[in-house]
Amino acid sequence: MRYLITGAAGFIGSHFVRELMAGSYDSLGHECTGVTVFDKLTYAGNKANLASVADDPRYTFVHGDICDGDLLDQVLPGHDVVINFAAETHVDRSIHGPQDFIVTNVVGTQTLIDACLRHQIPRTVHIGTDEVYGSIDVGSWTEDEPLLPNSPYSAAKAAAEMLVRAYNVTYGLNVSSTRCSNNYGPYQFPEKVIPLFVTNLIDGAKVPLYGDGLNVRDWLHVDDHCRGIAIVCSSGAPGQSYNIGGGLELSNKELTERVLESMGVDWSMVQPVEDRKGHDRRYSVNDGRIRALGYEPLHSFDEGLAETVQWYRDNEDWWRPLKERAAIEKTR
């Protein structure tokens, strides 16, 4: 099967490509004969994430924007599966500059799925987020809950999911979507909380903790997430959404304590900061629908965190240039 994977130079997409090409999903019906990585290479896209597969004859890289319908028309024919990881994702950035999120996450998604429809792509999967639900005080969301996003980022992702649903209902496009909880693992851009904290502490810098630190998130290793996506791709029903959870909820304060412990430092390395605007209090997904297809998370958080911390310790040459460039951009 031939795959076109958008946004695959980013954190999650690149992990999926590496595992797909390694044969990790062969047993799920994903024997790979070719992969086209289609990526705009924004600040979070990094071809170094794909260095281990770049010389594979099955691999092709296309530098492109999912808003470019003409380029998609050139590239899409001949592919069996399209998986859309392409998105602006950082909530803080969406608060300070929402327009890029609307363009990429909404217009880009519509442009891509419209091209998939034109070229009769047999299977499409759109990657979403649990943030589309908003915030929940008790219990857990099922996929039938209403979408009540609270940030420009999550609003853009919710709009994209509504378009995905509409293209299935109206045009019969064979498309499903996923809604994952918070991811962590190697190759994650160091603006996200775990790599930000780890790299700050490597440098002896304090870590910022929003508000009272009691906001709760469910944590999902990127490898479990990508395996869940592969399951949805092969077994998911057209038009359906699938929650993908990690099974461990932690407050931001509890997460911070675990990162501090893993780095061998104490609470004196925490710097409280003003809370994020519109900061959702708690996320929690019921992922029974995908578990019925055979999914379960395999990575314990403690082991996954330890491995992730060690990866950042061992790969300073990967993350330091990214962090230095981000610091320069903030001063402009």
SULQUIQUI-V299633 format. One record per run of one state. SS is the DSSP state (H for helix, E for strand, - for the rest). FROM is the first residue (numbers start at 0). TO is the last residue. If there is no record, write none. Layout:
BEGIN
SS/FROM/TO
SS/FROM/TO
END
This chain:
BEGIN
-/0/0
E/1/5
-/6/9
H/10/20
-/21/24
H/25/27
-/28/32
E/33/38
-/39/45
H/46/49
-/50/57
E/58/62
-/63/67
H/68/74
-/75/79
E/80/83
-/84/89
H/90/95
-/96/97
H/98/117
-/118/121
E/122/128
H/129/132
-/133/139
E/140/140
-/141/150
H/151/170
-/171/173
E/174/179
-/180/180
E/181/183
-/184/191
H/192/201
-/202/205
E/206/209
-/210/214
E/215/220
H/221/234
-/235/239
E/240/243
-/244/247
E/248/250
H/251/262
-/263/265
H/266/268
E/269/272
-/273/280
E/281/281
-/282/283
E/284/284
-/285/286
H/287/290
-/291/299
H/300/313
-/314/314
H/315/330
-/331/331
END
